[in-house]
Amino acid sequence: MAEEDGDFQRDEPHPDDREDPVSGELRDRVRLAVIKIAESE
């Protein structure tokens, strides 16, 4: 498994950086959704 992980990192050294802005939007949406669910329960 270590070898596979190494190959994956070579193909995408910084996958988080690529989707950083998208992740930010998703995080905000998830927070709002979680808050709404928590309040409804």
PEHU-V813879 format. One record per residue. RES is the residue in three letters. SS is DSSP state (~ for helix, > for strand, _ for the rest). PHI is phi in radians with two decimals (none if undefined). Layout:
res: [RES/RES]
ss: [SS/SS]
phi: [PHI/PHI]
This chain:
res: [MET/ALA/GLU/GLU/ASP/GLY/ASP/PHE/GLN/ARG/ASP/GLU/PRO/HIS/PRO/ASP/ASP/ARG/GLU/ASP/PRO/VAL/SER/GLY/GLU/LEU/ARG/ASP/ARG/VAL/ARG/LEU/ALA/VAL/ILE/LYS/ILE/ALA/GLU/SER/GLU]
ss: [_/~/~/~/~/~/~/~/~/~/~/_/_/_/~/~/~/~/_/~/~/~/~/~/~/~/~/~/~/~/~/~/~/~/~/~/~/~/~/~/_]
phi: [none/-1.07/-1.14/-1.09/-1.05/-1.08/-1.11/-1.08/-1.13/-1.15/-1.19/-2.26/-1.16/-2.39/-1.13/-1.13/-1.12/-1.10/-1.77/-1.05/-1.10/-1.12/-1.06/-1.04/-1.12/-1.07/-1.07/-1.10/-1.10/-1.10/-1.04/-1.07/-1.10/-1.10/-1.10/-1.07/-1.10/-1.09/-1.21/-1.16/-1.45]
